[in-house]
């Protein structure tokens, strides 16, 4: 619905956020919004409020007027995320078509925060811009790539990002350079509650045919090694220094390990699957059991790469 929402909603943390206390919007503001359909695991609870801004000004105005105590979280394609069954308190922000454009200028790509990796890489190919082919293999949006220093097949965002435009929790728009983000492996120092609305990537000159060939090679490698047609969350654990996470998981005897409807992939042991009606609690518990077994077997502490948000349901509640 546009404008004010019609009622209040008591969410995961018990605090009622009344519709009357929320700023007016020109986009869509939905109470008690199911998040399971929006994430790749197809599991998890609701958002107290889901906000889909009409444009940049709508997003800025909303955050500027929103009670600073209300938590805010950005959601992209939900491809590397567990939404816990207790739901997400506050406001979840999802960027739509207004934030999904990509344009090339020389070897620079101007990308909306909601643009997919496939759109970025295909636009680059058509413009003869090489060096961003790896984004073809990451099922997410530019905002998520920038936040998590997304990477695969030898490339990562830290290698190509010039700068990004970010709306902070107070509604202000700032431009952050690559160096401002403090990039490390699958991590940035992007401020809490900030929303990446656009980014500029720098590639290098290339031939469209060669770029397409590299994209095809990456796609074939993913198809051969990853469970792409399953309900999954992508790479579950970060690769520890000197190790491959999948190998540690395999050596700990976790290939095919299951809790309820959650299972460690037989095809790639660093992927967890929802084989049917798994809950997010089962998926996360399976991940923790894998971590326990790997620690016992190898002494290595696996770190989650998948983002886990919200909270588990209260005892005795579904």
C-alpha positions as CSV (number, residue, x, y, z in Angstrom):
1,X,0.0,0.0,0.0
2,X,1.1,3.6,-0.6
3,X,1.0,6.2,2.1
4,X,0.5,5.2,5.7
5,X,0.0,1.6,6.6
6,X,-3.3,0.7,8.3
7,X,-2.3,-0.8,11.6
8,X,0.4,-1.5,14.2
9,X,2.3,-4.8,14.4
10,X,4.0,-6.4,17.4
11,X,7.1,-8.1,16.0
12,X,9.9,-10.4,17.1
13,X,11.1,-8.3,20.0
14,X,7.7,-7.6,21.4
15,X,7.6,-3.8,20.7
16,X,4.6,-2.6,18.9
17,X,5.4,-0.2,16.0
18,X,2.2,1.6,15.2
19,X,1.4,2.6,11.7
20,X,0.7,6.1,13.0
21,X,4.2,6.4,14.3
22,X,5.7,5.6,10.8
23,X,6.5,8.3,8.2
24,X,4.3,8.6,5.1
25,X,5.8,7.0,2.0
26,X,5.2,7.0,-1.7
27,X,6.4,3.4,-2.1
28,X,5.0,0.3,-0.4
29,X,4.9,-0.3,3.3
30,X,3.6,-3.7,4.4
31,X,3.1,-4.9,8.0
32,X,3.9,-8.4,9.2
33,X,5.4,-9.2,5.8
34,X,6.5,-12.8,5.1
35,X,10.2,-13.0,4.3
36,X,10.5,-16.7,3.4
37,X,9.3,-16.1,-0.2
38,X,12.0,-13.4,-0.6
39,X,15.0,-15.5,0.5
40,X,16.6,-18.5,-1.3
41,X,16.1,-20.9,1.7
42,X,12.3,-20.2,1.5
43,X,12.2,-20.4,5.3
44,X,11.9,-18.0,8.1
45,X,9.7,-15.5,9.8
46,X,8.1,-12.1,9.1
47,X,9.3,-8.6,9.0
48,X,7.5,-6.2,11.3
49,X,7.4,-3.8,8.4
50,X,8.7,-4.2,4.8
51,X,9.4,-1.0,3.0
52,X,9.9,-0.9,-0.8
53,X,10.8,2.8,-1.6
54,X,9.6,4.4,-4.8
55,X,12.8,6.2,-5.3
56,X,15.9,7.6,-3.5
57,X,14.0,10.6,-2.1
58,X,11.3,8.3,-0.7
59,X,14.0,6.3,1.1
60,X,15.8,9.3,2.4
61,X,12.6,11.0,3.7
62,X,11.4,7.8,5.4
63,X,14.7,7.2,7.2
64,X,15.1,10.8,8.2
65,X,11.7,10.8,9.8
66,X,11.8,7.3,11.3
67,X,12.2,6.9,15.1
68,X,16.0,6.4,15.5
69,X,15.3,3.5,17.9
70,X,13.6,1.4,15.2
71,X,16.1,-1.0,13.7
72,X,16.5,-1.1,9.9
73,X,17.9,-3.8,7.7
74,X,18.4,-3.9,3.9
75,X,17.4,-7.0,2.0
76,X,18.7,-7.9,-1.5
77,X,17.9,-11.2,-3.2
78,X,18.3,-13.0,0.1
79,X,20.6,-15.5,-1.5
80,X,23.1,-15.7,1.4
81,X,20.8,-15.2,4.4
82,X,19.0,-17.1,7.1
83,X,15.9,-15.3,8.4
84,X,15.3,-16.8,11.8
85,X,11.8,-18.1,12.5
86,X,11.1,-15.5,15.1
87,X,11.1,-12.8,12.4
88,X,12.9,-9.5,12.0
89,X,12.1,-6.5,14.2
90,X,11.8,-3.0,12.8
91,X,11.8,-2.2,9.1
92,X,13.3,-4.3,6.3
93,X,14.1,-2.3,3.2
94,X,14.0,-3.9,-0.2
95,X,15.1,-1.9,-3.2
96,X,13.0,-2.3,-6.4
97,X,13.3,-1.4,-10.1
98,X,14.1,2.2,-9.5
99,X,17.4,1.0,-8.0
100,X,18.2,-1.7,-10.5
101,X,19.7,0.2,-13.4
102,X,23.3,-0.3,-14.8
103,X,25.1,2.0,-17.3
104,X,28.6,1.8,-18.7
105,X,30.8,4.8,-19.4
106,X,34.2,3.7,-20.7
107,X,35.4,1.0,-18.3
108,X,33.3,2.4,-15.4
109,X,30.0,0.8,-14.5
110,X,27.4,2.9,-12.7
111,X,25.1,0.4,-10.9
112,X,22.0,0.7,-8.8
113,X,22.0,-1.0,-5.4
114,X,19.2,-3.3,-6.5
115,X,20.9,-4.5,-9.7
116,X,21.7,-8.2,-10.0
117,X,25.1,-9.6,-10.7
118,X,23.8,-11.0,-13.9
119,X,22.7,-7.6,-15.1
120,X,26.0,-5.9,-14.1
121,X,28.1,-8.6,-15.9
122,X,26.0,-8.7,-19.0
123,X,25.9,-4.9,-19.3
124,X,29.7,-4.9,-19.0
125,X,30.0,-7.6,-21.7
126,X,27.9,-5.6,-24.1
127,X,30.1,-2.5,-23.4
128,X,33.3,-4.4,-23.8
129,X,34.3,-4.1,-20.1
130,X,36.2,-7.0,-18.7
131,X,37.1,-7.8,-15.1
132,X,33.7,-8.1,-13.6
133,X,32.8,-11.5,-15.0
134,X,32.9,-13.1,-11.6
135,X,29.7,-11.2,-10.6
136,X,27.8,-13.4,-13.0
137,X,28.3,-16.3,-10.5
138,X,27.1,-14.5,-7.4
139,X,23.3,-14.6,-6.9
140,X,22.8,-11.3,-5.3
141,X,22.5,-7.5,-5.7
142,X,25.0,-4.7,-5.9
143,X,24.1,-3.6,-2.4
144,X,24.8,-7.0,-1.0
145,X,28.1,-7.4,-3.0
146,X,29.3,-4.1,-1.6
147,X,28.3,-4.8,2.0
148,X,29.8,-8.3,2.1
149,X,32.8,-7.8,-0.3
150,X,31.2,-10.4,-2.5
151,X,33.6,-12.6,-4.5
152,X,34.1,-15.8,-6.5
153,X,36.4,-17.4,-9.0
154,X,39.4,-15.2,-8.2
155,X,37.6,-11.8,-8.0
156,X,36.0,-9.8,-5.3
157,X,34.3,-6.4,-5.0
158,X,37.3,-4.8,-3.3
159,X,39.2,-5.3,-6.5
160,X,36.7,-3.3,-8.7
161,X,34.8,-0.9,-6.5
162,X,35.6,2.8,-7.0
163,X,33.0,4.2,-4.5
164,X,29.4,3.8,-3.5
165,X,26.5,6.0,-2.5
166,X,24.9,5.1,0.8
167,X,21.8,6.3,2.7
168,X,22.7,6.3,6.4
169,X,20.2,5.5,9.1
170,X,19.4,9.3,9.6
171,X,18.5,9.6,5.9
172,X,21.6,11.4,4.8
173,X,23.3,10.4,1.5
174,X,27.0,10.0,1.5
175,X,29.6,8.7,-0.9
176,X,32.1,6.2,0.5
177,X,35.3,5.4,-1.3
178,X,36.7,1.8,-1.5
179,X,39.2,2.7,1.2
180,X,36.4,3.9,3.6
181,X,34.8,0.4,3.7
182,X,37.7,-1.4,5.4
183,X,37.3,-4.5,3.2
184,X,38.5,-7.8,4.4
185,X,37.4,-11.3,3.3
186,X,33.6,-11.2,3.0
187,X,33.3,-8.2,5.3
188,X,33.1,-4.5,5.2
189,X,32.8,-1.7,7.8
190,X,29.6,-0.3,6.3
191,X,27.7,1.5,9.0
192,X,24.8,-0.3,10.8
193,X,21.5,0.4,9.1
194,X,23.1,1.9,6.0
195,X,21.5,1.1,2.6
196,X,23.7,1.0,-0.5
197,X,21.8,2.7,-3.3
198,X,24.4,2.8,-6.0
199,X,28.0,1.9,-6.7
200,X,30.6,2.4,-9.4
201,X,32.8,-0.4,-10.5
202,X,35.9,-0.1,-12.7
203,X,36.8,-2.9,-15.2
204,X,39.2,-2.9,-18.1
205,X,38.8,-3.0,-21.9
206,X,37.9,-6.3,-23.3
207,X,36.3,-8.1,-26.2
208,X,32.6,-9.0,-25.7
209,X,33.3,-12.5,-27.2
210,X,36.1,-13.2,-24.7
211,X,34.1,-11.8,-21.8
212,X,31.1,-14.0,-22.7
213,X,33.4,-17.0,-22.9
214,X,34.7,-16.4,-19.4
215,X,31.1,-16.0,-18.1
216,X,30.2,-19.3,-19.7
217,X,33.2,-20.9,-18.1
218,X,32.2,-19.7,-14.7
219,X,28.6,-20.7,-15.2
220,X,29.6,-24.2,-16.2
221,X,31.9,-24.5,-13.2
222,X,29.1,-23.5,-10.9
223,X,26.7,-25.9,-12.5
224,X,29.1,-28.8,-12.2
225,X,30.0,-28.1,-8.5
226,X,27.1,-26.4,-6.8
227,X,23.4,-27.4,-6.0
228,X,22.0,-24.5,-8.0
229,X,18.5,-25.9,-8.3
230,X,18.0,-26.4,-4.6
231,X,16.7,-24.2,-1.9
232,X,20.0,-23.1,-0.4
233,X,21.9,-20.1,0.9
234,X,25.1,-20.2,-1.0
235,X,28.5,-20.7,0.6
236,X,27.8,-21.4,4.3
237,X,31.2,-20.9,5.9
238,X,34.2,-18.7,5.1
239,X,37.3,-20.4,4.0
240,X,39.7,-20.4,6.9
241,X,43.3,-19.4,6.3
242,X,45.1,-22.3,4.6
243,X,41.9,-24.4,4.3
244,X,38.9,-25.0,2.2
245,X,35.7,-25.0,4.2
246,X,34.0,-27.7,2.1
247,X,37.0,-30.0,2.6
248,X,36.9,-29.5,6.4
249,X,33.2,-30.3,6.4
250,X,33.7,-33.4,4.3
251,X,36.6,-34.7,6.4
252,X,34.4,-34.3,9.5
253,X,31.9,-36.7,8.0
254,X,29.2,-34.2,7.4
255,X,28.4,-34.8,3.7
256,X,24.6,-35.5,3.6
257,X,24.2,-34.8,7.4
258,X,20.6,-33.8,8.1
259,X,18.4,-32.2,10.9
260,X,14.8,-32.4,10.0
261,X,14.4,-31.0,6.5
262,X,17.8,-29.3,6.5
263,X,20.7,-31.2,4.9
264,X,24.4,-30.7,4.1
265,X,24.6,-30.9,0.3
266,X,26.0,-34.1,-1.1
267,X,27.2,-32.2,-4.2
268,X,29.1,-29.4,-2.4
269,X,29.5,-29.7,1.4
270,X,29.8,-26.0,2.0
271,X,26.1,-25.6,1.0
272,X,23.2,-26.3,3.3
273,X,19.8,-27.2,1.7
274,X,16.2,-26.9,2.6
275,X,15.0,-30.3,1.2
276,X,11.4,-29.6,1.7
277,X,9.8,-27.9,4.7
278,X,12.9,-27.2,6.8
279,X,12.6,-24.3,9.4
280,X,15.3,-21.7,9.7
281,X,16.0,-23.1,13.1
282,X,16.8,-26.5,11.7
283,X,19.0,-25.0,9.0
284,X,21.0,-22.9,11.6
285,X,21.2,-25.8,14.0
286,X,22.6,-28.0,11.3
287,X,25.2,-25.4,10.6
288,X,26.2,-25.2,14.2
289,X,26.4,-29.0,14.4
290,X,28.7,-28.9,11.3
291,X,30.9,-26.3,13.1
292,X,31.0,-28.5,16.2
293,X,32.1,-31.6,14.2
294,X,34.7,-29.7,12.2
295,X,36.2,-28.2,15.4
296,X,36.3,-31.7,17.0
297,X,37.9,-33.2,13.9
298,X,40.4,-30.5,12.8
299,X,40.6,-27.9,15.6
300,X,39.4,-25.3,13.1
301,X,36.6,-22.8,14.0
302,X,34.5,-22.3,11.0
303,X,33.0,-18.8,10.7
304,X,29.6,-18.3,9.2
305,X,29.6,-16.6,5.8
306,X,25.8,-16.7,5.6
307,X,24.2,-13.7,7.3
308,X,21.8,-14.8,10.0
309,X,19.2,-12.1,11.0
310,X,16.2,-11.9,13.3
311,X,15.8,-14.2,16.2
312,X,14.7,-17.7,16.9
313,X,11.1,-18.3,18.1
314,X,10.4,-18.5,21.8
315,X,10.4,-21.9,23.4
316,X,7.2,-23.8,22.8
317,X,6.2,-21.6,19.9
318,X,6.5,-22.6,16.2
